[in-house]
Amino acid sequence: MRKIIACAALAGAMLVSACNTIEGMGRDVSSAGDTVAKAADNAK
């Protein structure tokens, strides 16, 4: 029973950390897209 609880806790921790990583990556991609959009507007 302890092994099952330990595995569940480890899996939960990994899922939480993965969500934070994906969220951060989304912010970076959004920032890059904004920069490209501003450059395109300035080139008009």
mmCIF file of the N, C-alpha and C atoms, coordinates in Angstrom:
data_MODEL
# 
_entry.id   MODEL 
# 
loop_
_atom_site.group_PDB 
_atom_site.id 
_atom_site.type_symbol 
_atom_site.label_atom_id 
_atom_site.label_alt_id 
_atom_site.label_comp_id 
_atom_site.label_asym_id 
_atom_site.label_entity_id 
_atom_site.label_seq_id 
_atom_site.pdbx_PDB_ins_code 
_atom_site.Cartn_x 
_atom_site.Cartn_y 
_atom_site.Cartn_z 
_atom_site.occupancy 
_atom_site.B_iso_or_equiv 
_atom_site.pdbx_formal_charge 
_atom_site.auth_seq_id 
_atom_site.auth_comp_id 
_atom_site.auth_asym_id 
_atom_site.auth_atom_id 
_atom_site.pdbx_PDB_model_num 
ATOM 1   N N  . MET A 1 1  ? 0.822 -1.194 0.000   1.00 0.00 ? 1  MET A N  1 
ATOM 2   C CA . MET A 1 1  ? 0.000 0.000  0.000   1.00 0.00 ? 1  MET A CA 1 
ATOM 3   C C  . MET A 1 1  ? 0.868 1.261  0.000   1.00 0.00 ? 1  MET A C  1 
ATOM 4   N N  . ARG A 1 2  ? 1.977 1.225  0.721   1.00 0.00 ? 2  ARG A N  1 
ATOM 5   C CA . ARG A 1 2  ? 2.864 2.392  0.754   1.00 0.00 ? 2  ARG A CA 1 
ATOM 6   C C  . ARG A 1 2  ? 3.464 2.676  -0.615  1.00 0.00 ? 2  ARG A C  1 
ATOM 7   N N  . LYS A 1 3  ? 3.760 1.624  -1.372  1.00 0.00 ? 3  LYS A N  1 
ATOM 8   C CA . LYS A 1 3  ? 4.329 1.818  -2.711  1.00 0.00 ? 3  LYS A CA 1 
ATOM 9   C C  . LYS A 1 3  ? 3.328 2.513  -3.624  1.00 0.00 ? 3  LYS A C  1 
ATOM 10  N N  . ILE A 1 4  ? 2.072 2.136  -3.513  1.00 0.00 ? 4  ILE A N  1 
ATOM 11  C CA . ILE A 1 4  ? 1.033 2.747  -4.350  1.00 0.00 ? 4  ILE A CA 1 
ATOM 12  C C  . ILE A 1 4  ? 0.891 4.227  -4.009  1.00 0.00 ? 4  ILE A C  1 
ATOM 13  N N  . ILE A 1 5  ? 0.878 4.543  -2.722  1.00 0.00 ? 5  ILE A N  1 
ATOM 14  C CA . ILE A 1 5  ? 0.755 5.942  -2.303  1.00 0.00 ? 5  ILE A CA 1 
ATOM 15  C C  . ILE A 1 5  ? 1.977 6.745  -2.751  1.00 0.00 ? 5  ILE A C  1 
ATOM 16  N N  . ALA A 1 6  ? 3.161 6.158  -2.611  1.00 0.00 ? 6  ALA A N  1 
ATOM 17  C CA . ALA A 1 6  ? 4.385 6.836  -3.035  1.00 0.00 ? 6  ALA A CA 1 
ATOM 18  C C  . ALA A 1 6  ? 4.377 7.085  -4.538  1.00 0.00 ? 6  ALA A C  1 
ATOM 19  N N  . CYS A 1 7  ? 3.943 6.111  -5.315  1.00 0.00 ? 7  CYS A N  1 
ATOM 20  C CA . CYS A 1 7  ? 3.871 6.273  -6.773  1.00 0.00 ? 7  CYS A CA 1 
ATOM 21  C C  . CYS A 1 7  ? 2.851 7.343  -7.164  1.00 0.00 ? 7  CYS A C  1 
ATOM 22  N N  . ALA A 1 8  ? 1.717 7.353  -6.476  1.00 0.00 ? 8  ALA A N  1 
ATOM 23  C CA . ALA A 1 8  ? 0.691 8.354  -6.762  1.00 0.00 ? 8  ALA A CA 1 
ATOM 24  C C  . ALA A 1 8  ? 1.191 9.755  -6.429  1.00 0.00 ? 8  ALA A C  1 
ATOM 25  N N  . ALA A 1 9  ? 1.897 9.898  -5.315  1.00 0.00 ? 9  ALA A N  1 
ATOM 26  C CA . ALA A 1 9  ? 2.446 11.202 -4.935  1.00 0.00 ? 9  ALA A CA 1 
ATOM 27  C C  . ALA A 1 9  ? 3.493 11.663 -5.937  1.00 0.00 ? 9  ALA A C  1 
ATOM 28  N N  . LEU A 1 10 ? 4.343 10.760 -6.376  1.00 0.00 ? 10 LEU A N  1 
ATOM 29  C CA . LEU A 1 10 ? 5.370 11.098 -7.356  1.00 0.00 ? 10 LEU A CA 1 
ATOM 30  C C  . LEU A 1 10 ? 4.740 11.505 -8.687  1.00 0.00 ? 10 LEU A C  1 
ATOM 31  N N  . ALA A 1 11 ? 3.735 10.762 -9.117  1.00 0.00 ? 11 ALA A N  1 
ATOM 32  C CA . ALA A 1 11 ? 3.053 11.097 -10.374 1.00 0.00 ? 11 ALA A CA 1 
ATOM 33  C C  . ALA A 1 11 ? 2.369 12.453 -10.268 1.00 0.00 ? 11 ALA A C  1 
ATOM 34  N N  . GLY A 1 12 ? 1.755 12.745 -9.134  1.00 0.00 ? 12 GLY A N  1 
ATOM 35  C CA . GLY A 1 12 ? 1.103 14.039 -8.932  1.00 0.00 ? 12 GLY A CA 1 
ATOM 36  C C  . GLY A 1 12 ? 2.099 15.181 -8.981  1.00 0.00 ? 12 GLY A C  1 
ATOM 37  N N  . ALA A 1 13 ? 3.252 14.984 -8.356  1.00 0.00 ? 13 ALA A N  1 
ATOM 38  C CA . ALA A 1 13 ? 4.293 16.021 -8.369  1.00 0.00 ? 13 ALA A CA 1 
ATOM 39  C C  . ALA A 1 13 ? 4.800 16.268 -9.787  1.00 0.00 ? 13 ALA A C  1 
ATOM 40  N N  . MET A 1 14 ? 4.945 15.211 -10.554 1.00 0.00 ? 14 MET A N  1 
ATOM 41  C CA . MET A 1 14 ? 5.421 15.358 -11.934 1.00 0.00 ? 14 MET A CA 1 
ATOM 42  C C  . MET A 1 14 ? 4.391 16.087 -12.787 1.00 0.00 ? 14 MET A C  1 
ATOM 43  N N  . LEU A 1 15 ? 3.124 15.795 -12.590 1.00 0.00 ? 15 LEU A N  1 
ATOM 44  C CA . LEU A 1 15 ? 2.084 16.472 -13.364 1.00 0.00 ? 15 LEU A CA 1 
ATOM 45  C C  . LEU A 1 15 ? 2.040 17.960 -13.055 1.00 0.00 ? 15 LEU A C  1 
ATOM 46  N N  . VAL A 1 16 ? 2.173 18.312 -11.794 1.00 0.00 ? 16 VAL A N  1 
ATOM 47  C CA . VAL A 1 16 ? 2.139 19.725 -11.402 1.00 0.00 ? 16 VAL A CA 1 
ATOM 48  C C  . VAL A 1 16 ? 3.324 20.470 -11.989 1.00 0.00 ? 16 VAL A C  1 
ATOM 49  N N  . SER A 1 17 ? 4.496 19.871 -11.937 1.00 0.00 ? 17 SER A N  1 
ATOM 50  C CA . SER A 1 17 ? 5.681 20.554 -12.477 1.00 0.00 ? 17 SER A CA 1 
ATOM 51  C C  . SER A 1 17 ? 5.597 20.666 -13.996 1.00 0.00 ? 17 SER A C  1 
ATOM 52  N N  . ALA A 1 18 ? 5.005 19.692 -14.653 1.00 0.00 ? 18 ALA A N  1 
ATOM 53  C CA . ALA A 1 18 ? 4.871 19.752 -16.110 1.00 0.00 ? 18 ALA A CA 1 
ATOM 54  C C  . ALA A 1 18 ? 3.928 20.874 -16.512 1.00 0.00 ? 18 ALA A C  1 
ATOM 55  N N  . CYS A 1 19 ? 2.874 21.088 -15.756 1.00 0.00 ? 19 CYS A N  1 
ATOM 56  C CA . CYS A 1 19 ? 1.936 22.166 -16.071 1.00 0.00 ? 19 CYS A CA 1 
ATOM 57  C C  . CYS A 1 19 ? 2.621 23.517 -15.954 1.00 0.00 ? 19 CYS A C  1 
ATOM 58  N N  . ASN A 1 20 ? 3.448 23.695 -14.947 1.00 0.00 ? 20 ASN A N  1 
ATOM 59  C CA . ASN A 1 20 ? 4.161 24.959 -14.789 1.00 0.00 ? 20 ASN A CA 1 
ATOM 60  C C  . ASN A 1 20 ? 5.122 25.187 -15.945 1.00 0.00 ? 20 ASN A C  1 
ATOM 61  N N  . THR A 1 21 ? 5.771 24.141 -16.391 1.00 0.00 ? 21 THR A N  1 
ATOM 62  C CA . THR A 1 21 ? 6.709 24.264 -17.500 1.00 0.00 ? 21 THR A CA 1 
ATOM 63  C C  . THR A 1 21 ? 5.980 24.630 -18.788 1.00 0.00 ? 21 THR A C  1 
ATOM 64  N N  . ILE A 1 22 ? 4.869 23.997 -19.047 1.00 0.00 ? 22 ILE A N  1 
ATOM 65  C CA . ILE A 1 22 ? 4.103 24.275 -20.259 1.00 0.00 ? 22 ILE A CA 1 
ATOM 66  C C  . ILE A 1 22 ? 3.539 25.688 -20.221 1.00 0.00 ? 22 ILE A C  1 
ATOM 67  N N  . GLU A 1 23 ? 3.097 26.125 -19.052 1.00 0.00 ? 23 GLU A N  1 
ATOM 68  C CA . GLU A 1 23 ? 2.573 27.485 -18.925 1.00 0.00 ? 23 GLU A CA 1 
ATOM 69  C C  . GLU A 1 23 ? 3.668 28.511 -19.214 1.00 0.00 ? 23 GLU A C  1 
ATOM 70  N N  . GLY A 1 24 ? 4.851 28.282 -18.700 1.00 0.00 ? 24 GLY A N  1 
ATOM 71  C CA . GLY A 1 24 ? 5.969 29.195 -18.950 1.00 0.00 ? 24 GLY A CA 1 
ATOM 72  C C  . GLY A 1 24 ? 6.344 29.231 -20.421 1.00 0.00 ? 24 GLY A C  1 
ATOM 73  N N  . MET A 1 25 ? 6.320 28.063 -21.056 1.00 0.00 ? 25 MET A N  1 
ATOM 74  C CA . MET A 1 25 ? 6.630 28.007 -22.476 1.00 0.00 ? 25 MET A CA 1 
ATOM 75  C C  . MET A 1 25 ? 5.583 28.759 -23.279 1.00 0.00 ? 25 MET A C  1 
ATOM 76  N N  . GLY A 1 26 ? 4.333 28.663 -22.872 1.00 0.00 ? 26 GLY A N  1 
ATOM 77  C CA . GLY A 1 26 ? 3.266 29.395 -23.555 1.00 0.00 ? 26 GLY A CA 1 
ATOM 78  C C  . GLY A 1 26 ? 3.462 30.892 -23.467 1.00 0.00 ? 26 GLY A C  1 
ATOM 79  N N  . ARG A 1 27 ? 3.907 31.360 -22.317 1.00 0.00 ? 27 ARG A N  1 
ATOM 80  C CA . ARG A 1 27 ? 4.184 32.796 -22.159 1.00 0.00 ? 27 ARG A CA 1 
ATOM 81  C C  . ARG A 1 27 ? 5.315 33.226 -23.076 1.00 0.00 ? 27 ARG A C  1 
ATOM 82  N N  . ASP A 1 28 ? 6.359 32.414 -23.184 1.00 0.00 ? 28 ASP A N  1 
ATOM 83  C CA . ASP A 1 28 ? 7.490 32.749 -24.048 1.00 0.00 ? 28 ASP A CA 1 
ATOM 84  C C  . ASP A 1 28 ? 7.058 32.820 -25.507 1.00 0.00 ? 28 ASP A C  1 
ATOM 85  N N  . VAL A 1 29 ? 6.261 31.865 -25.936 1.00 0.00 ? 29 VAL A N  1 
ATOM 86  C CA . VAL A 1 29 ? 5.789 31.847 -27.321 1.00 0.00 ? 29 VAL A CA 1 
ATOM 87  C C  . VAL A 1 29 ? 4.892 33.059 -27.586 1.00 0.00 ? 29 VAL A C  1 
ATOM 88  N N  . SER A 1 30 ? 4.052 33.395 -26.626 1.00 0.00 ? 30 SER A N  1 
ATOM 89  C CA . SER A 1 30 ? 3.172 34.550 -26.773 1.00 0.00 ? 30 SER A CA 1 
ATOM 90  C C  . SER A 1 30 ? 3.986 35.841 -26.887 1.00 0.00 ? 30 SER A C  1 
ATOM 91  N N  . SER A 1 31 ? 5.011 35.956 -26.077 1.00 0.00 ? 31 SER A N  1 
ATOM 92  C CA . SER A 1 31 ? 5.876 37.135 -26.119 1.00 0.00 ? 31 SER A CA 1 
ATOM 93  C C  . SER A 1 31 ? 6.583 37.249 -27.468 1.00 0.00 ? 31 SER A C  1 
ATOM 94  N N  . ALA A 1 32 ? 7.065 36.137 -27.975 1.00 0.00 ? 32 ALA A N  1 
ATOM 95  C CA . ALA A 1 32 ? 7.725 36.141 -29.284 1.00 0.00 ? 32 ALA A CA 1 
ATOM 96  C C  . ALA A 1 32 ? 6.739 36.533 -30.377 1.00 0.00 ? 32 ALA A C  1 
ATOM 97  N N  . GLY A 1 33 ? 5.519 36.050 -30.295 1.00 0.00 ? 33 GLY A N  1 
ATOM 98  C CA . GLY A 1 33 ? 4.493 36.411 -31.280 1.00 0.00 ? 33 GLY A CA 1 
ATOM 99  C C  . GLY A 1 33 ? 4.173 37.889 -31.238 1.00 0.00 ? 33 GLY A C  1 
ATOM 100 N N  . ASP A 1 34 ? 4.103 38.468 -30.051 1.00 0.00 ? 34 ASP A N  1 
ATOM 101 C CA . ASP A 1 34 ? 3.864 39.904 -29.925 1.00 0.00 ? 34 ASP A CA 1 
ATOM 102 C C  . ASP A 1 34 ? 4.988 40.710 -30.554 1.00 0.00 ? 34 ASP A C  1 
ATOM 103 N N  . THR A 1 35 ? 6.208 40.259 -30.348 1.00 0.00 ? 35 THR A N  1 
ATOM 104 C CA . THR A 1 35 ? 7.372 40.951 -30.921 1.00 0.00 ? 35 THR A CA 1 
ATOM 105 C C  . THR A 1 35 ? 7.329 40.917 -32.440 1.00 0.00 ? 35 THR A C  1 
ATOM 106 N N  . VAL A 1 36 ? 6.998 39.776 -33.000 1.00 0.00 ? 36 VAL A N  1 
ATOM 107 C CA . VAL A 1 36 ? 6.892 39.653 -34.454 1.00 0.00 ? 36 VAL A CA 1 
ATOM 108 C C  . VAL A 1 36 ? 5.781 40.534 -34.996 1.00 0.00 ? 36 VAL A C  1 
ATOM 109 N N  . ALA A 1 37 ? 4.659 40.578 -34.293 1.00 0.00 ? 37 ALA A N  1 
ATOM 110 C CA . ALA A 1 37 ? 3.531 41.407 -34.728 1.00 0.00 ? 37 ALA A CA 1 
ATOM 111 C C  . ALA A 1 37 ? 3.900 42.887 -34.710 1.00 0.00 ? 37 ALA A C  1 
ATOM 112 N N  . LYS A 1 38 ? 4.614 43.318 -33.690 1.00 0.00 ? 38 LYS A N  1 
ATOM 113 C CA . LYS A 1 38 ? 5.038 44.721 -33.609 1.00 0.00 ? 38 LYS A CA 1 
ATOM 114 C C  . LYS A 1 38 ? 6.014 45.056 -34.727 1.00 0.00 ? 38 LYS A C  1 
ATOM 115 N N  . ALA A 1 39 ? 6.922 44.140 -35.027 1.00 0.00 ? 39 ALA A N  1 
ATOM 116 C CA . ALA A 1 39 ? 7.879 44.360 -36.111 1.00 0.00 ? 39 ALA A CA 1 
ATOM 117 C C  . ALA A 1 39 ? 7.170 44.462 -37.440 1.00 0.00 ? 39 ALA A C  1 
ATOM 118 N N  . ALA A 1 40 ? 6.139 43.652 -37.641 1.00 0.00 ? 40 ALA A N  1 
ATOM 119 C CA . ALA A 1 40 ? 5.372 43.689 -38.887 1.00 0.00 ? 40 ALA A CA 1 
ATOM 120 C C  . ALA A 1 40 ? 4.615 45.002 -39.007 1.00 0.00 ? 40 ALA A C  1 
ATOM 121 N N  . ASP A 1 41 ? 4.065 45.474 -37.889 1.00 0.00 ? 41 ASP A N  1 
ATOM 122 C CA . ASP A 1 41 ? 3.352 46.755 -37.910 1.00 0.00 ? 41 ASP A CA 1 
ATOM 123 C C  . ASP A 1 41 ? 4.299 47.902 -38.222 1.00 0.00 ? 41 ASP A C  1 
ATOM 124 N N  . ASN A 1 42 ? 5.490 47.860 -37.669 1.00 0.00 ? 42 ASN A N  1 
ATOM 125 C CA . ASN A 1 42 ? 6.476 48.933 -37.917 1.00 0.00 ? 42 ASN A CA 1 
ATOM 126 C C  . ASN A 1 42 ? 6.974 48.910 -39.363 1.00 0.00 ? 42 ASN A C  1 
ATOM 127 N N  . ALA A 1 43 ? 6.966 47.769 -40.017 1.00 0.00 ? 43 ALA A N  1 
ATOM 128 C CA . ALA A 1 43 ? 7.466 47.641 -41.389 1.00 0.00 ? 43 ALA A CA 1 
ATOM 129 C C  . ALA A 1 43 ? 6.466 48.153 -42.417 1.00 0.00 ? 43 ALA A C  1 
ATOM 130 N N  . LYS A 1 44 ? 5.234 48.400 -42.016 1.00 0.00 ? 44 LYS A N  1 
ATOM 131 C CA . LYS A 1 44 ? 4.223 48.842 -42.986 1.00 0.00 ? 44 LYS A CA 1 
ATOM 132 C C  . LYS A 1 44 ? 4.509 50.182 -43.552 1.00 0.00 ? 44 LYS A C  1 
# 
